[in-house]
Amino acid sequence: MQGNKLYVGNFSYSATDEQLEKLFSSYGKVVQVNIIGNKGFGFIEMGSSEEAQKAKEALDGSSFDGRTLRVDEARPQKDRPARSNYRRY
């Protein structure tokens, strides 16, 4: 694992930053928690790639708040073409 940022998916829409930080802090220092809206996924940045790897191995497929978590290394965001307001009719 190269990075220390993890993608976390399939958690409850009502999950909070604090709940996820507490869960992941068992595996190392949590630098940042970023939940994306109320969509059931987000990103966790750990203190090191080793800590991120430990958290991934321990928590991927585990149960959290009645749901099975998906934890994987975060991939860089792809460049998307700019959206325009032009509409074709």
ChimeraX commands (.cxc) that place a marker at each C-alpha (Angstrom):
marker #1 position 0.00,0.00,0.00 radius 0.5
marker #1 position 1.50,3.32,-1.04 radius 0.5
marker #1 position -0.77,5.95,0.47 radius 0.5
marker #1 position -2.29,6.57,3.84 radius 0.5
marker #1 position -5.75,7.53,2.56 radius 0.5
marker #1 position -8.53,4.95,2.59 radius 0.5
marker #1 position -11.88,4.74,0.84 radius 0.5
marker #1 position -14.58,3.54,3.25 radius 0.5
marker #1 position -17.94,2.49,1.89 radius 0.5
marker #1 position -21.24,0.91,2.86 radius 0.5
marker #1 position -21.59,2.53,6.26 radius 0.5
marker #1 position -24.85,3.88,7.63 radius 0.5
marker #1 position -25.97,7.26,6.26 radius 0.5
marker #1 position -26.25,8.43,9.86 radius 0.5
marker #1 position -22.61,7.60,10.72 radius 0.5
marker #1 position -20.60,10.53,12.06 radius 0.5
marker #1 position -16.98,11.62,11.71 radius 0.5
marker #1 position -16.51,10.87,15.40 radius 0.5
marker #1 position -17.79,7.28,15.08 radius 0.5
marker #1 position -15.49,6.53,12.16 radius 0.5
marker #1 position -12.53,8.21,13.84 radius 0.5
marker #1 position -13.06,6.08,16.94 radius 0.5
marker #1 position -13.29,2.90,14.86 radius 0.5
marker #1 position -10.15,3.59,12.82 radius 0.5
marker #1 position -8.08,5.02,15.70 radius 0.5
marker #1 position -7.63,1.48,17.03 radius 0.5
marker #1 position -5.20,0.96,14.13 radius 0.5
marker #1 position -3.23,4.22,14.30 radius 0.5
marker #1 position -3.49,7.97,14.15 radius 0.5
marker #1 position -6.50,9.29,12.24 radius 0.5
marker #1 position -5.46,12.52,10.50 radius 0.5
marker #1 position -8.76,13.31,8.79 radius 0.5
marker #1 position -12.26,11.92,8.28 radius 0.5
marker #1 position -14.22,13.08,5.25 radius 0.5
marker #1 position -17.77,11.72,4.89 radius 0.5
marker #1 position -19.26,12.52,1.48 radius 0.5
marker #1 position -22.75,13.92,2.10 radius 0.5
marker #1 position -25.25,11.37,3.36 radius 0.5
marker #1 position -24.20,8.76,0.82 radius 0.5
marker #1 position -22.69,6.05,3.02 radius 0.5
marker #1 position -19.10,6.49,1.94 radius 0.5
marker #1 position -16.10,8.67,2.62 radius 0.5
marker #1 position -12.37,8.82,3.14 radius 0.5
marker #1 position -10.11,8.32,6.15 radius 0.5
marker #1 position -6.56,9.61,6.19 radius 0.5
marker #1 position -4.28,7.70,8.54 radius 0.5
marker #1 position -0.94,8.82,10.00 radius 0.5
marker #1 position 1.11,6.43,7.85 radius 0.5
marker #1 position 0.70,3.90,5.07 radius 0.5
marker #1 position 1.45,1.11,7.57 radius 0.5
marker #1 position -1.42,2.23,9.80 radius 0.5
marker #1 position -3.70,2.49,6.78 radius 0.5
marker #1 position -2.77,-1.05,5.74 radius 0.5
marker #1 position -3.50,-2.38,9.26 radius 0.5
marker #1 position -6.89,-0.65,9.31 radius 0.5
marker #1 position -7.76,-1.93,5.83 radius 0.5
marker #1 position -6.87,-5.52,6.68 radius 0.5
marker #1 position -8.79,-5.43,9.96 radius 0.5
marker #1 position -11.90,-3.53,8.89 radius 0.5
marker #1 position -12.61,-4.52,5.27 radius 0.5
marker #1 position -15.61,-6.84,5.43 radius 0.5
marker #1 position -16.22,-6.17,9.11 radius 0.5
marker #1 position -19.60,-5.23,10.56 radius 0.5
marker #1 position -20.20,-1.63,11.65 radius 0.5
marker #1 position -23.61,-0.43,12.78 radius 0.5
marker #1 position -25.27,-3.45,11.14 radius 0.5
marker #1 position -23.58,-2.99,7.75 radius 0.5
marker #1 position -20.58,-4.67,6.14 radius 0.5
marker #1 position -17.82,-2.13,5.59 radius 0.5
marker #1 position -15.81,-1.90,2.39 radius 0.5
marker #1 position -12.33,-0.48,3.03 radius 0.5
marker #1 position -9.79,-0.02,0.25 radius 0.5
marker #1 position -6.90,2.22,-0.70 radius 0.5
marker #1 position -8.24,5.52,-2.03 radius 0.5
marker #1 position -7.48,6.11,-5.68 radius 0.5
marker #1 position -6.58,9.54,-7.06 radius 0.5
marker #1 position -9.54,11.46,-8.41 radius 0.5
marker #1 position -9.72,11.32,-12.20 radius 0.5
marker #1 position -9.73,14.53,-14.14 radius 0.5
marker #1 position -13.17,15.09,-15.53 radius 0.5
marker #1 position -13.99,17.39,-18.41 radius 0.5
marker #1 position -15.54,20.64,-17.28 radius 0.5
marker #1 position -19.30,20.63,-17.39 radius 0.5
marker #1 position -20.99,23.36,-19.32 radius 0.5
marker #1 position -24.50,24.66,-19.09 radius 0.5
marker #1 position -24.93,24.26,-22.84 radius 0.5
marker #1 position -27.84,21.98,-23.70 radius 0.5
marker #1 position -28.59,20.42,-27.05 radius 0.5
marker #1 position -32.17,20.31,-28.21 radius 0.5
marker link #1:1,2 radius 0.2
marker link #1:2,3 radius 0.2
marker link #1:3,4 radius 0.2
marker link #1:4,5 radius 0.2
marker link #1:5,6 radius 0.2
marker link #1:6,7 radius 0.2
marker link #1:7,8 radius 0.2
marker link #1:8,9 radius 0.2
marker link #1:9,10 radius 0.2
marker link #1:10,11 radius 0.2
marker link #1:11,12 radius 0.2
marker link #1:12,13 radius 0.2
marker link #1:13,14 radius 0.2
marker link #1:14,15 radius 0.2
marker link #1:15,16 radius 0.2
marker link #1:16,17 radius 0.2
marker link #1:17,18 radius 0.2
marker link #1:18,19 radius 0.2
marker link #1:19,20 radius 0.2
marker link #1:20,21 radius 0.2
marker link #1:21,22 radius 0.2
marker link #1:22,23 radius 0.2
marker link #1:23,24 radius 0.2
marker link #1:24,25 radius 0.2
marker link #1:25,26 radius 0.2
marker link #1:26,27 radius 0.2
marker link #1:27,28 radius 0.2
marker link #1:28,29 radius 0.2
marker link #1:29,30 radius 0.2
marker link #1:30,31 radius 0.2
marker link #1:31,32 radius 0.2
marker link #1:32,33 radius 0.2
marker link #1:33,34 radius 0.2
marker link #1:34,35 radius 0.2
marker link #1:35,36 radius 0.2
marker link #1:36,37 radius 0.2
marker link #1:37,38 radius 0.2
marker link #1:38,39 radius 0.2
marker link #1:39,40 radius 0.2
marker link #1:40,41 radius 0.2
marker link #1:41,42 radius 0.2
marker link #1:42,43 radius 0.2
marker link #1:43,44 radius 0.2
marker link #1:44,45 radius 0.2
marker link #1:45,46 radius 0.2
marker link #1:46,47 radius 0.2
marker link #1:47,48 radius 0.2
marker link #1:48,49 radius 0.2
marker link #1:49,50 radius 0.2
marker link #1:50,51 radius 0.2
marker link #1:51,52 radius 0.2
marker link #1:52,53 radius 0.2
marker link #1:53,54 radius 0.2
marker link #1:54,55 radius 0.2
marker link #1:55,56 radius 0.2
marker link #1:56,57 radius 0.2
marker link #1:57,58 radius 0.2
marker link #1:58,59 radius 0.2
marker link #1:59,60 radius 0.2
marker link #1:60,61 radius 0.2
marker link #1:61,62 radius 0.2
marker link #1:62,63 radius 0.2
marker link #1:63,64 radius 0.2
marker link #1:64,65 radius 0.2
marker link #1:65,66 radius 0.2
marker link #1:66,67 radius 0.2
marker link #1:67,68 radius 0.2
marker link #1:68,69 radius 0.2
marker link #1:69,70 radius 0.2
marker link #1:70,71 radius 0.2
marker link #1:71,72 radius 0.2
marker link #1:72,73 radius 0.2
marker link #1:73,74 radius 0.2
marker link #1:74,75 radius 0.2
marker link #1:75,76 radius 0.2
marker link #1:76,77 radius 0.2
marker link #1:77,78 radius 0.2
marker link #1:78,79 radius 0.2
marker link #1:79,80 radius 0.2
marker link #1:80,81 radius 0.2
marker link #1:81,82 radius 0.2
marker link #1:82,83 radius 0.2
marker link #1:83,84 radius 0.2
marker link #1:84,85 radius 0.2
marker link #1:85,86 radius 0.2
marker link #1:86,87 radius 0.2
marker link #1:87,88 radius 0.2
marker link #1:88,89 radius 0.2
view
